Amino acid sequence: EFEVMNVSFIQIGRIFQKYQEKFLLYCSVSSKLTAMQEFLADQMVNNSSIMETVSKLEKSAKKEYKVKDDKIVFTIKELMQMIPQHLMRYPMILDRIQVFAEKESRKDVAKETRIASRIM
């Protein structure tokens, strides 16, 4: 459904309403990120099996990354920190859409964007 927004922002408010519960879950996970990182670090120190699994996941993430660059290191800590980065971008994107909609006199888009912003 988010792919619809590549073509039209008219449904942005409804899309955010539909996924509101998932956004709240995403926020909940993000708020516990530090505790999760500390827990995982403790587990890795005390359990070689977990350390091996994390190492495999890090290698898999690096292999799946589309841009090959030796400078990019995908540690589990870096990957976990990516989780809240996406959420932090939404308010900026919504603000830009709102400004554009008002500039172009697109009241329907402006209204839907305000709905999405309130949900965020």
Order of alpha helices (4+ residues) and beta strands (2+ residues): alpha-alpha-alpha-alpha-alpha-alpha
